[in-house]
Amino acid sequence: MLPNPATLDQALSLRDQGALFVDVRTPAEFAEATIPGAVNIPLFSNDERARVGTVYKKSGSVPARLLGMEIVSPRIPAMVDKALSLPRNEEHPIIVFCWRGGMRSQAVAGFFNFAGLPARQLIGGHKEFRRHVMDFLASGLWGQLFVLRGFTGVGKTHLLRCLEAENYPVVDLEALAGHRGSAFGGLGKERQPSQKAFEAGLWDRLRKIPPGTWALAEGESRNIGKLALPEVFFASLQRGPSLWLNASLDYRIKTILEEYPALGEMKHSFVAPIQALKRRLGKKAVDDLLVLLESEEWEKLAGELMVGYYDPLYSHTRPDDRIEIDIEPEEEGLVRLKGVIDRLAARQKEHPEKAVP
């Protein structure tokens, strides 16, 4: 192990001060999950790591290390150049990590130090970080959530982003999950992150909302697309004050159509999600929806989906102790919403040890 390795707590403190984190695992490992904000400077490609692993199993440690040296040696200058080109706080060392804080991160940290780039190896690697994330998400050690709820189309996500732009603390779950959280929520979106990457992103947001403070979030079901909300976090969503947003059907249709601007181009992408509703709505209702889709009657299609599918499905999310807010017209509705949030925040500040009812 290199001199002066960094514990996870030390490394995360340096991260908050702008230290560069370098993940030296393969591109496939990096794509699966990493420490948020880290950059990938892989020691081996996916295939190269497999080759080294095969030699290790067949011939042992020494031949595997020799093969690794043969593969890596020509690219060391490029790895150092890549690190030099990245933005970083030069007052702090680079934090280098692999899966368990083993030979890969030790080697790359050694290359960087030899080239005059101060670097520290992360003890325990990504495995230790992953344990830290899971422990945090199981602890519930974050502030209270004020939860925006309402029927589909009231503009919850849009309103959250408006509030975030005005420096209200927000946990944007749909942005973290890369999904709108509905049957059609993945249309027009990039591929969702892995569960591990989603949990790391959620950890990174929640750690900035310590106990005794608060943040806004959107009410979500247990799953957002293929991703599951951690159990303790989901429970905290249910405990927070519910701000129920009311809007007319026409307003909601307009909002939904604005969320899917390339409807014509995405037309055929709607077929499978609509067909998947057959079990709930029946064959005739689904066939009628497909006719509206084919004829591109977007407003009517959105209205039928809301009245026939979304509203009955989500009516159970309207809690008895909700605070109702009329959200249209939007400019006036946003003022009303901010007034309610500000009052809740003031009460929470007076009694930070208690959940705001």
N, C-alpha and C positions, 0 to 999 in steps of 0.2 A: 504494500500500500504506500502511496505517496505521502511525504510529510504534510502535515496540516490539512488532513481531509476535513470536509465540512459535514456536520450533522444536518439532518433535515431542518431543524429549527433555525440553525445558523444560515442555511442556504435560503430558506424562505424569507428570512429577514433581509438578506442581501438582494433577493429578487425584488422585494418591495422598494429597494433603493436603486433599482435600475440595473442590477447585475445581469449579464447575459447567461442564459441557460442553454447548454448544448447537449442534445440527445444524440448519442453516438450509435444507437441501435439501428437496425436495418430500416429501410423505408416502410416495409410492411408493419413492423412493430410500432414505428412512429405514427403511422396512419391509424392504427388501432387505438392508441391512447398515448398521451405524453403529459408533461407538466405544462399547464397553459402558459403560452408565451415562449416556450422553448423552440429552438430551431434545430433542424436535423442535419448533422454532418456525420453521415454513417461511416463507421470503420469498414464494414463489409456491405455489399449488396445482399439482397435476399438469397440469390443463388450461391454467392460466395460463402455466406454463413452456413448454408446447408452442406457445401463441400467440406468446409473445415470440420463441421460436426460429424460428417460421415467418416473422415480420416481419424478423428478422435476415437470414435467407436470401434473402428477396425484395427487401428495401429497404436493408439495411445496418445498421451499428451505431447510428447516431444515432436513427432511428425506433424501433428496438428498445428503446433506453434510455428514450426518452420514454414508450413504452407501459409499460415496467416501472415508471417513476416514477408514472404515472397509476394503475396497479393497486395499488402498495404504499403510496402516501402516506396514504390514509385509515386504514390499519391499523397504522401505526407506534406510536401510543399503546398499542394492545392488545398488541403484541409486547413493549413495554417492561414493561407491567403483568404479563404472563405471566412474564417473567424475574424480576421483583421478587417474585412469589408463590412461586417455587421455592426449596426448601431449598439453601443453599450456605454455604461458609465465606467470610464476608465479608472475611476478611483477604487473600483471593486474587482476582484478576480472573476474570471469566467468559472461558472459551475458546470462541471462535466459529469454526465451520468449515463449509465447503461441500465440493464435490468436489475442486477443485484449489487452493483458497486464492485464489479469484478475487473477482469483483465482488460476488457474493451475500454472502459472509462479510464482506467489506470494508464493505459498506453497513450490515449489521446491527450489526457491531461499532461502526461510527460512530454509529448511532442510540443504542446503549447508552451510549457514552461521552458523547454530547451530553446524555443524560438524567441523567448523574451516576452511571452504573453502570460501573465500570472493566471494560474488556473488551480482550482481545487476540485478534488473528486468527491462526489456526493456519497456518503456512507449509506449503504443499503439500496441505493439506486431507485429506479422507478417503483420497484416492489415496495420499498418503505414508504414512498409517497402515496401509493395506492392504499396501503394500510391506513395511513393518516387520513385520507379522504373518507374511507369507509367509517372509521371511528368518529370523525366529525359529523358525518351525515346521520349517524346513529345517536349522536349526543343531543341533538336539538338545541345546541348552543348558538342560537342566532336570535335576532329580534323578532318582534311581532309582525305579522303580515296583515295588511289591510287588503281585502280581496275584492276585485271587480268581477261582478257576475251579471248575467243577463242573457236573453235569448240571442241566438245567432244573428249577427248583423248589426248589433247595437254599437259596434266599433271599439270593443274593449282593447284590442291590441293597439289600434291607432291612438286611442286616448292615452294608453300607458306611455307610448312613445312621445306624445305631446307633453305629458307631464315630466318625463325624463329629460326632455329638452329644456325644461324650466327648473332642472336640478332637484326634482323630487326623486327620492331613492326608489328604484324599480328593480324587480327581479323579472326579466323578460323570458319566461319559460319557453315560449314558442321560438324565440330567436336562438336560445341555447339548443333547442331540440331540432331546429331546421324543419319545422312542421307547424301547420296551423291548428292541429289538434282536432280535426274532424274527419269524416269519411273522405272528403276531398282535400284534406289539409296538405298532402304531399305534392299536389299538382303545381307545376311551375317552380318547384324547389329543387335545390341540389340534394344529393343523397344525404340522409341523416347521419349524424356522427354515431360512433359506437356507444353502447351503454356506459362504458368506462370513461370515454371522452366527455359524454354528457354530464356524468357525475362529477368529473373534475371541473368542468365549467361551472356547475352549480355550486360546488365548494368554493370556487374562486369568487363568486358573487356573494354568497351568504357570509363568508368570513369578513366582509366589509360592512355587515349589519350586525354588530355585536348585541348581546342581550341588553335590554333596556332601551333599545332604539326600535325603529320600525321601517318597513318598506312596503311598496305596493306590488301586488302580483295579480295575475288573472286566474280565476277559478278554472281548474282543469280536472279532467277525469284522471283516473289512476295511470292511464297510458296516454302518451302523446305520440301518435304513430306507432312505431315499433319500440319506443323507449318507455320505460316504467319510472315513475316518480319514486324516489326512495320513501319507504314506509313512514318514517318519522316526519319527513318534510311534508308528505301528503297530509298527515294528521294535523300539522301546523296550519295548513291551508284551510282545513275545516274549522279550526278554532278561531281564526281571525274574523274581525267584523266584516260582514258581507255588504258591499255597496251594490245594490241591484239597479242596473241601468234600464230605464224604460224608453222605448222608441216605437213609432208606428211601423207597420209592415212596409209601407212605401220607403221610409227612411232606411230601414234595414236592407231592403232589396238594393237600393242605390249603393249602400256601403259595401255590400257583398260584391256587386259588379265592379266596383272600384278596386277591390282586392285581387280580381282576376282580369287584368287589363287586356291580355292577349287571348280572349275567349275563342275567337275564330281559329287561331292557330292551335289552341289546346283542345279543340272540339272533341277529337277522338279519344283524348285522354280521360274524358268524363264517362265514357261508355262503361268501362269495367266497374268503377265505383257505384254507378247507378244500378248496374245489374246485381251488385252485391247486396242491394237493399231489398231484393225480391223476397227473402225470408220474412222480413218485417212488414213490408208494404203489400206483398202479393204481386202476382204476375201482371195483372191488368194495370195496376198503378205504375209499375216499372215500365211497362210497354208505353204507357201514355207519356211518361217522362222522357223516354227515348225519342218519341215523336217530336216533342218540344225541342229536344237537343238537336235532332236532325234538321229541323226547320229554323234553328237558331233563335228561338223565341226566349231570349235569355231572361228577361224580366219575369215572364210567366213561369219559366222553369225554376228560377230562384224562389219565387213566391210559393209554388207548389211544394218544393222541397222543405221550405221553412214550416208551412202550415201542416203538411202531411207527415214530415219526418222529424225535423229538428226540434220544433216546439214541444211535441209530445214526449220526445226522448229526453229533453233537458228540463222539463217542468219540475222534476224532482230536485233540481239544484237550487230552487228558490226557497231559502230557509225562512222559517217563521219570524226570526228576529232580524230580518234584513232592514237596511236603510235604503229606501227607494229614492231614486234621482231621475228626473226627466232629463234626457240628454239631448233633445232637439228643441230648437236649432242648436247646432254644435257649439257655436261660440258661447251662447248663453248657458248651454248644458255644461260646458267645461268650467265655467265660472262657478256654477252650482256644485259641481263635483269637487273642485278645489276647496270650496268653502267647507264641505263636509270633511274632507281629508284634513284640513287645517285644524278643525275642531277636535277630531280624533287624535291628531298628533299632539295638540296642547294637553289633552287629558292624559295621554300616554306619558308625556314629559313630567306631568305632576306626580304620576304614580308609576314609575318605570318598572317597579317590581310586580305589578299586576297587569293582567291582560285587559285591554280595553273591551268592555262589553258591547 
